[in-house]
Amino acid sequence: MNKFLKDLSNIVFLIVGVSLMFRFVLKLLGANEDSAFVNFVYENTLPLLSPFLLAFPSPSVNGKFVLEFTTLFAIFVYAFV
Protein backbone atom coordinates (compact mmCIF):
# COMPACT_ATOMS: atom_id res chain seq x y z
CA MET A 1 0.00 0.00 0.00
CA ASN A 2 2.80 2.42 0.88
CA LYS A 3 4.57 1.78 -2.45
CA PHE A 4 1.28 2.28 -4.29
CA LEU A 5 0.74 5.71 -2.70
CA LYS A 6 4.31 6.73 -3.45
CA ASP A 7 3.97 5.65 -7.08
CA LEU A 8 0.62 7.42 -7.36
CA SER A 9 2.02 10.68 -6.00
CA ASN A 10 4.99 10.42 -8.38
CA ILE A 11 2.62 10.00 -11.32
CA VAL A 12 0.50 12.97 -10.23
CA PHE A 13 3.53 15.24 -9.89
CA LEU A 14 4.86 14.02 -13.24
CA ILE A 15 1.57 14.95 -14.90
CA VAL A 16 1.64 18.36 -13.19
CA GLY A 17 5.22 19.00 -14.31
CA VAL A 18 4.62 17.93 -17.90
CA SER A 19 1.43 20.02 -18.09
CA LEU A 20 3.27 23.10 -16.86
CA MET A 21 6.11 22.47 -19.32
CA PHE A 22 3.56 22.27 -22.15
CA ARG A 23 2.13 25.61 -21.02
CA PHE A 24 5.58 27.20 -20.84
CA VAL A 25 6.55 26.04 -24.34
CA LEU A 26 3.19 27.01 -25.86
CA LYS A 27 3.42 30.51 -24.35
CA LEU A 28 7.05 30.83 -25.42
CA LEU A 29 6.20 29.91 -29.02
CA GLY A 30 3.13 32.17 -29.10
CA ALA A 31 0.59 29.39 -29.68
CA ASN A 32 -2.87 30.42 -30.83
CA GLU A 33 -5.19 30.51 -27.81
CA ASP A 34 -8.19 29.78 -30.05
CA SER A 35 -6.84 26.28 -30.69
CA ALA A 36 -8.73 23.65 -28.68
CA PHE A 37 -5.57 21.93 -27.43
CA VAL A 38 -3.85 25.17 -26.42
CA ASN A 39 -6.98 26.42 -24.69
CA PHE A 40 -7.31 23.08 -22.86
CA VAL A 41 -3.71 23.29 -21.61
CA TYR A 42 -4.07 26.92 -20.49
CA GLU A 43 -7.37 26.36 -18.67
CA ASN A 44 -6.20 23.22 -16.89
CA THR A 45 -2.86 24.61 -15.76
CA LEU A 46 -4.21 27.95 -14.52
CA PRO A 47 -5.30 26.51 -11.12
CA LEU A 48 -1.78 25.09 -10.70
CA LEU A 49 -0.33 28.56 -11.25
CA SER A 50 -2.81 30.50 -9.12
CA PRO A 51 -0.61 30.55 -5.97
CA PHE A 52 2.22 32.06 -8.00
CA LEU A 53 0.40 34.47 -10.32
CA LEU A 54 1.84 37.96 -10.49
CA ALA A 55 4.91 36.89 -8.51
CA PHE A 56 7.17 37.53 -11.50
CA PRO A 57 6.90 39.61 -14.64
CA SER A 58 6.17 37.86 -17.94
CA PRO A 59 8.13 39.68 -20.64
CA SER A 60 6.87 39.28 -24.18
CA VAL A 61 7.99 40.06 -27.71
CA ASN A 62 5.33 41.76 -29.85
CA GLY A 63 2.78 40.77 -27.20
CA LYS A 64 2.77 37.20 -28.48
CA PHE A 65 5.90 35.29 -27.46
CA VAL A 66 5.78 35.22 -23.66
CA LEU A 67 8.49 34.09 -21.26
CA GLU A 68 6.48 33.06 -18.20
CA PHE A 69 8.81 33.07 -15.21
CA THR A 70 5.79 32.23 -13.05
CA THR A 71 5.41 28.89 -14.82
CA LEU A 72 9.11 28.11 -14.44
CA PHE A 73 8.91 28.91 -10.73
CA ALA A 74 5.81 26.71 -10.34
CA ILE A 75 7.60 23.80 -12.05
CA PHE A 76 10.52 24.26 -9.67
CA VAL A 77 8.27 24.38 -6.58
CA TYR A 78 6.16 21.36 -7.57
CA ALA A 79 9.32 19.38 -8.37
CA PHE A 80 10.60 19.84 -4.81
CA VAL A 81 7.33 19.34 -2.92
N, CA and C of each residue as an Amber inpcrd file, in Angstrom:
protein
   243
   0.8240000  -1.1990000   0.0000000   0.0000000   0.0000000   0.0000000
   0.8600000   1.2520000   0.0000000   1.9280000   1.2600000   0.7940000
   2.8020000   2.4180000   0.8770000   3.4820000   2.6920000  -0.4620000
   3.9340000   1.6400000  -1.1380000   4.5680000   1.7840000  -2.4480000
   3.5620000   2.3050000  -3.4690000   2.3300000   1.8290000  -3.3810000
   1.2830000   2.2840000  -4.2920000   1.0570000   3.7870000  -4.1550000
   0.9620000   4.2800000  -2.9210000   0.7450000   5.7090000  -2.6950000
   1.9280000   6.5370000  -3.1820000   3.1280000   6.0270000  -2.9730000
   4.3140000   6.7330000  -3.4480000   4.3210000   6.7960000  -4.9730000
   4.0200000   5.6830000  -5.6150000   3.9690000   5.6510000  -7.0770000
   2.8700000   6.5670000  -7.6100000   1.7270000   6.5630000  -6.9460000
   0.6170000   7.4180000  -7.3590000   0.9900000   8.8920000  -7.2490000
   1.6220000   9.2820000  -6.1500000   2.0210000  10.6810000  -5.9950000
   3.0840000  11.0620000  -7.0200000   3.9880000  10.1410000  -7.3440000
   4.9860000  10.4200000  -8.3800000   4.3300000  10.6460000  -9.7360000
   3.3250000   9.8470000 -10.0490000   2.6170000   9.9990000 -11.3210000
   1.8780000  11.3280000 -11.3710000   1.2290000  11.7000000 -10.2750000
   0.4980000  12.9710000 -10.2250000   1.4550000  14.1420000 -10.4270000
   2.5850000  14.1380000  -9.7350000   3.5340000  15.2380000  -9.8860000
   4.1940000  15.2370000 -11.2600000   4.3460000  14.0870000 -11.8760000
   4.8640000  14.0170000 -13.2380000   3.8790000  14.6600000 -14.2070000
   2.6040000  14.3620000 -14.0480000   1.5710000  14.9540000 -14.9020000
   1.5230000  16.4630000 -14.7110000   1.6250000  16.9280000 -13.4700000
   1.6370000  18.3640000 -13.1890000   2.8350000  19.0210000 -13.8670000
   4.0120000  18.4360000 -13.7160000   5.2180000  19.0030000 -14.3080000
   5.1670000  19.0490000 -15.8210000   4.7150000  17.9740000 -16.4380000
   4.6250000  17.9300000 -17.9020000   3.5840000  18.9310000 -18.4000000
   2.4660000  19.0480000 -17.7060000   1.4350000  20.0150000 -18.0930000
   1.9700000  21.4380000 -18.0410000   2.6960000  21.7570000 -16.9760000
   3.2650000  23.0980000 -16.8580000   4.3460000  23.3420000 -17.9120000
   5.1060000  22.3160000 -18.2560000   6.1060000  22.4720000 -19.3180000
   5.4370000  22.7130000 -20.6660000   4.3300000  22.0080000 -20.9340000
   3.5650000  22.2690000 -22.1520000   3.1250000  23.7240000 -22.1910000
   2.5860000  24.2200000 -21.0810000   2.1270000  25.6090000 -21.0210000
   3.2730000  26.5660000 -21.2960000   4.4240000  26.3200000 -20.6600000
   5.5790000  27.1950000 -20.8390000   6.0040000  27.2500000 -22.3060000
   6.1130000  26.0930000 -22.9410000   6.5500000  26.0390000 -24.3430000
   5.5110000  26.6780000 -25.2600000   4.2310000  26.4190000 -25.0210000
   3.1890000  27.0120000 -25.8570000   3.1900000  28.5290000 -25.7450000
   3.3500000  29.0600000 -24.5390000   3.4210000  30.5130000 -24.3550000
   4.6730000  31.0780000 -25.0170000   5.7890000  30.3780000 -24.8610000
   7.0550000  30.8330000 -25.4240000   6.9870000  30.9000000 -26.9470000
   6.3060000  29.9490000 -27.5600000   6.2020000  29.9050000 -29.0170000
   5.0330000  30.7270000 -29.5590000   4.2500000  31.3280000 -28.6700000
   3.1330000  32.1700000 -29.0980000   1.9960000  31.3810000 -29.7190000
   1.6550000  30.2490000 -29.1380000   0.5940000  29.3920000 -29.6800000
  -0.7470000  30.1220000 -29.6860000  -1.5640000  29.8090000 -30.6640000
  -2.8740000  30.4250000 -30.8290000  -3.8170000  29.9400000 -29.7320000
  -4.3200000  30.8620000 -28.9260000  -5.1930000  30.5070000 -27.8070000
  -6.5680000  30.0340000 -28.2570000  -6.9070000  30.2530000 -29.5340000
  -8.1900000  29.7800000 -30.0540000  -8.1600000  28.2920000 -30.3860000
  -6.9740000  27.7140000 -30.4340000  -6.8400000  26.2800000 -30.6870000
  -7.3890000  25.5090000 -29.4890000  -8.1060000  24.4320000 -29.7570000
  -8.7300000  23.6510000 -28.6820000  -7.6880000  23.0680000 -27.7340000
  -6.6010000  22.5330000 -28.2730000  -5.5680000  21.9280000 -27.4290000
  -4.8890000  22.9790000 -26.5590000  -4.5220000  24.1050000 -27.1620000
  -3.8460000  25.1700000 -26.4180000  -4.7620000  25.7070000 -25.3290000
  -6.0110000  25.9350000 -25.6670000  -6.9830000  26.4220000 -24.6870000
  -7.1590000  25.4180000 -23.5500000  -7.1970000  24.1290000 -23.8700000
  -7.3080000  23.0750000 -22.8570000  -6.1190000  23.1180000 -21.8980000
  -4.9180000  23.2420000 -22.4450000  -3.7080000  23.2850000 -21.6080000
  -3.7330000  24.5200000 -20.7160000  -4.0590000  25.6880000 -21.2820000
  -4.0670000  26.9210000 -20.4930000  -5.1030000  26.8690000 -19.3740000
  -6.3060000  26.4020000 -19.6820000  -7.3700000  26.3610000 -18.6710000
  -7.0690000  25.3630000 -17.5540000  -6.4580000  24.2450000 -17.9000000
  -6.2050000  23.2160000 -16.8900000  -4.9430000  23.4550000 -16.0720000
  -4.0610000  24.3090000 -16.5420000  -2.8640000  24.6140000 -15.7620000
  -3.0110000  25.9040000 -14.9610000  -4.0140000  26.7000000 -15.2630000
  -4.2080000  27.9510000 -14.5220000  -4.3970000  27.7240000 -13.0200000
  -5.1890000  26.7370000 -12.5770000  -5.2970000  26.5090000 -11.1240000
  -3.9670000  26.1200000 -10.4780000  -3.0950000  25.4610000 -11.2350000
  -1.7840000  25.0920000 -10.6980000  -0.8930000  26.3140000 -10.5160000
  -1.1380000  27.3420000 -11.3160000  -0.3270000  28.5590000 -11.2480000
  -0.9010000  29.6090000 -10.3080000  -2.1470000  29.4530000  -9.9020000
  -2.8080000  30.5040000  -9.1230000  -2.0500000  30.9420000  -7.8680000
  -1.3570000  30.0570000  -7.1360000  -0.6120000  30.5510000  -5.9670000
   0.5790000  31.4360000  -6.3410000   1.0130000  31.3560000  -7.5900000
   2.2250000  32.0590000  -8.0010000   1.9610000  33.2190000  -8.9570000
   0.7060000  33.4230000  -9.3470000   0.3970000  34.4660000 -10.3190000
   0.8550000  35.8310000  -9.8230000   1.3550000  36.6000000 -10.7270000
   1.8370000  37.9640000 -10.4880000   3.0680000  38.0190000  -9.5970000
   3.6940000  36.8890000  -9.3210000   4.9140000  36.8870000  -8.5140000
   6.0990000  37.3920000  -9.3240000   6.0770000  37.1330000 -10.6160000
   7.1710000  37.5270000 -11.4950000   6.5980000  38.1750000 -12.7480000
   7.3660000  39.0460000 -13.3740000   6.9000000  39.6140000 -14.6450000
   6.9620000  38.5550000 -15.7440000   6.1630000  38.7590000 -16.7760000
   6.1730000  37.8630000 -17.9360000   6.4860000  38.6880000 -19.1790000
   7.7750000  38.8830000 -19.4660000   8.1300000  39.6850000 -20.6400000
   7.6850000  39.0010000 -21.9260000   7.3130000  39.8330000 -22.9100000
   6.8670000  39.2820000 -24.1830000   7.4850000  40.0630000 -25.3320000
   7.5120000  39.4260000 -26.4820000   7.9850000  40.0550000 -27.7070000
   6.7750000  40.2170000 -28.6100000   6.4950000  41.4480000 -29.0050000
   5.3320000  41.7570000 -29.8490000   4.0220000  41.3040000 -29.2140000
   3.9980000  41.1620000 -27.9040000   2.7820000  40.7670000 -27.2000000
   2.3560000  39.3310000 -27.4380000   3.1770000  38.5620000 -28.1340000
   2.7680000  37.2030000 -28.4810000   3.6670000  36.1360000 -27.8640000
   4.9520000  36.2820000 -27.9720000   5.9050000  35.2930000 -27.4640000
   6.2430000  35.6490000 -26.0200000   5.7110000  34.8730000 -25.0790000
   5.7800000  35.2200000 -23.6610000   6.7340000  34.2780000 -22.9300000
   7.6000000  34.8690000 -22.1230000   8.4910000  34.0920000 -21.2580000
   7.8960000  34.1450000 -19.8550000   7.1830000  33.0960000 -19.4770000
   6.4780000  33.0610000 -18.1950000   7.3850000  32.5410000 -17.0880000
   7.9760000  33.4620000 -16.3400000   8.8050000  33.0690000 -15.2080000
   7.9580000  32.4240000 -14.1140000   6.6900000  32.8150000 -14.0400000
   5.7870000  32.2270000 -13.0500000   5.6500000  30.7230000 -13.2670000
   5.5280000  30.3130000 -14.5140000   5.4090000  28.8880000 -14.8180000
   6.6910000  28.1470000 -14.4720000   7.8260000  28.7400000 -14.7880000
   9.1070000  28.1130000 -14.4390000   9.2440000  27.9500000 -12.9320000
   8.8470000  28.9760000 -12.1870000   8.9140000  28.9110000 -10.7310000
   7.9730000  27.8280000 -10.1950000   6.7710000  27.7300000 -10.7720000
   5.8120000  26.7060000 -10.3400000   6.3580000  25.3030000 -10.6030000
   6.9930000  25.0990000 -11.7500000   7.6000000  23.7990000 -12.0530000
   8.6550000  23.4720000 -11.0030000   9.4750000  24.4480000 -10.6730000
  10.5240000  24.2650000  -9.6680000   9.9180000  23.9000000  -8.3100000
   8.8930000  24.6270000  -7.8910000   8.2690000  24.3810000  -6.5820000
   7.6140000  23.0040000  -6.5380000   6.8360000  22.6640000  -7.5660000
   6.1630000  21.3610000  -7.5750000   7.1600000  20.2090000  -7.6630000
   8.3060000  20.4390000  -8.2710000   9.3220000  19.3840000  -8.3720000
   9.9300000  19.0600000  -7.0110000   9.9630000  20.0440000  -6.1130000
  10.5990000  19.8360000  -4.8140000   9.6150000  19.6940000  -3.6650000
   8.3400000  19.5340000  -3.9770000   7.3280000  19.3430000  -2.9190000
   7.3550000  17.9170000  -2.4390000
